[in-house]
Amino acid sequence: MIALDGLTRRSSKDAYQAMTDDIQGDPLPADNPTDDPSSILSKLRNLTLFTLLTDEQFRLVIGLLRTEHVAQGALLLDQGGTNTNMYILRRGRAAVRFIDTRELERLGGFLNVGAIFNENSFLTGARNDRSVEAVNDLTVWYIPRADFSALLDKSPDIEANLAYPMSQDAAAPKLVRDERSFSWQRQGESIVLFRKKHPIVFLQTLWPVLGLLILVIIILLPPVHAVLQPAQNWLFAVIGLLSIVWVALQLIDWQNDYYAVTDQRILHRERVLFIRDEQDELPVSRIQDVRVDRPNFFSFMFDIGNVTIEASGTRSRVRFEDISHPDDISAQINKLLSYVRAESHAAQRAKIRYDLRKELGLASTPPPAEPAPPKAQPKKARRNGWRGFVAALRGTFIPHMRLVRGDAIIYRKHWLRLLEVVSIPLTLTLLLAGALVLVRLVSPDISELVFFPPLVFVIILVGIGLMGWLVYRYEDWRNDIYILLPDRLVDITASPFGLRGTSRREAKLGAVQNVSAATRGVLDNAFNMGDVIILTAAGEGKLNFERVYNPRQVQRDIVDRVDAFEMSQRERQAAQRRREMTEWLGIYDELTRMHDREKLV
């Protein structure tokens, strides 16, 4: 950390020298004027972001500085990484590299002492768009973004005086408080684009209001007015109320339908109040085609259109309908796709560079690690005694709708579905029991007749039959389960007690193309019940997790597992290619040395 005694109003070199007298962890003397800490801090003071700060405010910002030493050949930043620190080069030299949209690595120049870099990620939280490698041993100062955000929370006057560069546009509000957040967002996922349907789509739904206005005009016509005058106020009140309710419902429906593009996926959420809630999404890495169409002249006039994003053919798609400026949105998605591919390629290049340096015996540090796949939740300790008995009893008669066992997640249909399937035998059983109790209490004569053999045996047989029917339907519900494993999905339909056999369908996670969730109807929305539909490229075609509890949670579980599986597959294949490459280069290096020795002989 840098500790400062204070910053006076003195300008030029004396003021900055006073700031650097007590720098902890940075005892480096200046070899030349450019290495002078006060000269480096003056460059930071002249950065556009801090030009409007008072001396005292700038002193608080400088108090966040930390020192780090970087070994030669190490990557300080990797393209596509999530390092959001702002750096100042204190000693040494660094190379800037980047992978362009054609997946070619380019040298972006060199950084010398006093260079300030990674401001964009520091201001916006975006991923790194460049890689920075230490040409020799480096010493850097850096400000962590989290510490800077905390400082702005404690000192709003500093935030008010920040001068964000024009190139950052809305970077200021995004930095601290106004970042969009949704329930479906994953950790570390950022919103790239958020859109609703064009407002004219909302206006088109208001034609019934126009019809009501015409009705008002008709009521005000003299002949009609004379007839309806006694009830005129009531008619106007009803028409006004209907108009307000209709406009409110259409506005809510328009607001609830939106499209989002994040740095990881494309998403469409459509909700109809109390009736339907659907969510479709595609991973950005799987996008194959982006198309724009404008169906009519009206669309050209108002620059409205549809954007269709497809992956693996037409079976897996997300469609942005009736959206403003569709060409711009298509361009942004394609740019994001290029950026994501460049990030992936840059990560692989960093690993190749590390493997080669290791093979050639050059000093290096490991490349930045990719995000680890989600870990399976540990198994719960087995319960013994009465607690174990109660847990087993609960699992049999009131099973969990979502249960984690090691690497497997097990889903059952919603308990509301259980009530549906057992409603008839349960109702008949309750009616029989209620009728017997009522007869026993109300009419002793009939009671003696009913509870006297052989009629009582008939009643017992009917009761046993109804209970058997109830248990059969319950078992039919309990035995239908969906299982999510680290490498596949399983849909098991087992008949009660194995009377009609068992059906089992499986799909590999690598074959999954699209996962969508939908809730339909008032009951579905009220009790958070719905379907999760999984489209696959293999022969299975489609798996449907029907009537599950919290379908969006199930969808999120499946998508996370698919991402983790694909990540592990890509890394395994890339590691194999890197091993083959380093082996070839190692053999080449060995043959070259042998050839050189033969020439010397």
Secondary structure, DSSP 8 states (H G I E B T S, - for coil): -B--S---S--HHHHHHHHTTTBTT-----SSGGG-HHHHHHHHHTSGGGTT--HHHHHHHHTT-EEEEE-TT-EEE-TT-----EEEEEES-EEEEEE-TTS-EEEEEEE-TT-EE-HHHHHH----SSEEEESS-EEEEEE-HHHHHHHHHH-HHHHHH----GGGSSHHHHHHT-----TT--TT--EEEEEEB-HHHHHHTTHHHHHHHHHHHHHHSHHHHHHHGGGHHHHHHHHHHHHHHHHHHHHHHHHH-EEEEESSEEEEEEEETTTEEEEEEEEGGG--EEEEE--SHHHHHHTEEEEEEESSSTTSEEEEEEEE-HHHHHHHHHHHHHHHHHHHHHHHHHHHHHHHHHHTT-----------------------HHHHHHHHHHHHHS--SEEEETTEEEEEB-HHHHHHHHHHHHHHHHHHHHHHHHHHHH-HHHHHHHTSTTHHHHHHHHHHHHHHHHHHHHHHHHT-EEEE-SSEEEEEEE-GGGTT-EEEEEEEGGGEEEEEEEEEHHHHHHHTEEEEEEEESSTT-EEEEEEEESHHHHHHHHHHHHHHHHHHHHHHHHHHHHHHHHHHHHHHHHHHHHHHHHHH-
